[in-house]
Amino acid sequence: MKKLIEILEELQPDVDYETCEDLVDGRYLDSLTILSLISEIEEEFDVQIPTVEIVPANFNSAASIWALIEKLQEEM
């Protein structure tokens, strides 16, 4: 999770990723940032994020993003 927080902070600083639960709904992450985030996640964690998983619920908090990463890693 620490590496995920580092990636998020590089893409969009000035957000408290430990507590924020509306990253998409609160417009902290826009579509271009999410695409960059997906690319970074896929490279760093060696997973492929299917298009059907790219929904606000999976990206609204660092915890939900981490849960998605863990789920994808388990499916490998």
C-alpha positions, 0 to 999 in steps of 0.5 A, a space after each residue: 500500500 505504501 508504494 500505491 500512496 507514493 504513486 498517487 502522491 506523484 500524480 496528484 500531490 496535496 491530497 490526504 490519501 490515507 483518509 480521502 474516500 472521494 478521490 473520483 467523486 470529489 474530483 481529486 482524480 480526473 480521467 487523465 490522472 486515472 489513466 496515468 494511475 492505471 498505467 503506473 499500477 499495472 507496471 508496478 504491481 504486474 497486473 492488468 486492470 480490465 476496462 470493466 473494473 475502471 469504475 469510480 467505486 474502485 478508485 474513490 480511495 487508496 483503500 479501494 484501489 489497493 483492494 482492486 490490486 489485491 483482487 487482481 493479483 489473486 486472480 493471476 
